[in-house]
């Protein structure tokens, strides 16, 4: 079963990542000053991953392919890991859309 992991960095910022059932990270968030911001980010991923315009694909300067989840105001909520191919991104997006709505949240910051 996929899960969101909520954690705090050494710099004190709160983050989340969505992990597939095989343990691979599908996407990661930016840093939030408050834990509540990271929790809101998780809810935004759940809501926007299936919304038209909620996912943006792009190619990085390193030649890898990525996607990011964007909120309705256009801000990036979370970004994927780098994929070697565009088809890898398609599979990653499908995994988020399938798993994010029902994924448990595991708070590792406590």
C-alpha positions as CSV (number, residue, x, y, z in Angstrom):
1,X,0.0,0.0,0.0
2,X,1.3,3.5,-0.9
3,X,1.8,6.0,1.9
4,X,2.6,9.6,2.5
5,X,5.5,10.1,4.9
6,X,5.5,13.3,6.9
7,X,8.9,14.3,8.2
8,X,11.1,17.1,9.4
9,X,14.4,18.0,7.9
10,X,17.6,18.9,9.9
11,X,16.9,22.5,9.0
12,X,13.5,22.3,10.8
13,X,11.3,22.4,7.7
14,X,8.3,20.0,7.4
15,X,8.1,17.8,4.2
16,X,6.1,15.0,2.8
17,X,6.8,12.3,0.2
18,X,4.5,9.8,-1.4
19,X,6.0,6.3,-1.5
20,X,4.7,3.4,-3.6
21,X,4.0,0.0,-2.1
22,X,7.5,-1.1,-3.3
23,X,9.1,1.7,-1.1
24,X,10.1,3.9,-4.0
25,X,9.5,7.6,-3.7
26,X,7.1,8.8,-6.3
27,X,7.1,12.5,-5.4
28,X,8.4,14.9,-2.7
29,X,7.3,18.2,-1.4
30,X,8.9,21.6,-0.8
31,X,9.8,22.5,2.8
32,X,7.0,24.1,5.0
33,X,7.6,26.2,8.1
34,X,4.7,24.4,9.9
35,X,3.6,20.8,10.0
36,X,0.1,22.0,9.1
37,X,1.4,23.4,5.8
38,X,2.8,19.9,4.9
39,X,-0.5,18.3,5.8
40,X,-2.3,20.8,3.6
41,X,0.1,19.9,0.9
42,X,-0.8,16.3,1.1
43,X,-4.5,17.2,0.7
44,X,-3.6,19.3,-2.2
45,X,-1.9,16.4,-3.9
46,X,-4.9,14.2,-3.3
47,X,-7.2,16.9,-4.9
48,X,-5.0,18.2,-7.7
49,X,-3.5,15.0,-9.1
50,X,-6.7,14.1,-10.9
51,X,-7.6,17.7,-11.9
52,X,-7.2,18.9,-15.5
53,X,-4.1,21.1,-15.3
54,X,-3.1,19.7,-11.9
55,X,0.0,17.9,-13.3
56,X,2.8,19.5,-15.3
57,X,5.4,17.4,-17.2
58,X,8.8,18.8,-17.9
59,X,12.3,17.8,-18.9
60,X,15.2,19.0,-16.6
61,X,18.5,20.4,-17.8
62,X,20.0,17.0,-16.9
63,X,17.9,15.3,-19.6
64,X,15.7,13.5,-17.1
65,X,11.9,13.7,-17.2
66,X,9.8,15.0,-14.3
67,X,6.3,16.0,-13.3
68,X,5.0,18.2,-10.6
69,X,1.6,18.6,-8.9
70,X,0.3,22.2,-9.1
71,X,-2.5,23.7,-6.9
72,X,-5.3,25.7,-8.4
73,X,-3.4,28.9,-7.9
74,X,-0.5,27.5,-10.0
75,X,2.0,26.9,-7.1
76,X,4.0,23.7,-7.1
77,X,2.9,21.4,-4.3
78,X,5.2,18.4,-5.0
79,X,7.7,17.2,-7.6
80,X,8.6,13.8,-8.9
81,X,11.9,12.1,-8.9
82,X,13.8,12.1,-12.3
83,X,12.8,9.5,-14.9
84,X,15.0,8.4,-17.8
85,X,12.0,8.5,-20.2
86,X,8.7,10.2,-20.8
87,X,7.0,6.8,-20.4
88,X,8.4,6.6,-16.9
89,X,6.8,9.9,-16.1
90,X,3.5,8.6,-17.4
91,X,3.8,5.6,-15.1
92,X,4.7,7.8,-12.2
93,X,1.6,10.1,-12.8
94,X,-0.6,7.0,-13.0
95,X,0.8,5.8,-9.7
96,X,0.0,9.1,-8.0
97,X,-3.5,9.2,-9.4
98,X,-4.2,5.7,-8.3
99,X,-2.5,5.7,-4.9
100,X,-2.7,9.3,-3.5
101,X,-6.4,9.4,-2.7
102,X,-6.3,6.5,-0.3
103,X,-2.7,6.6,0.9
104,X,-2.2,6.6,4.7
105,X,-0.2,9.4,6.3
106,X,2.7,8.2,8.4
107,X,4.0,11.0,10.7
108,X,7.7,10.4,11.2
109,X,8.3,13.8,12.7
110,X,7.0,12.9,16.2
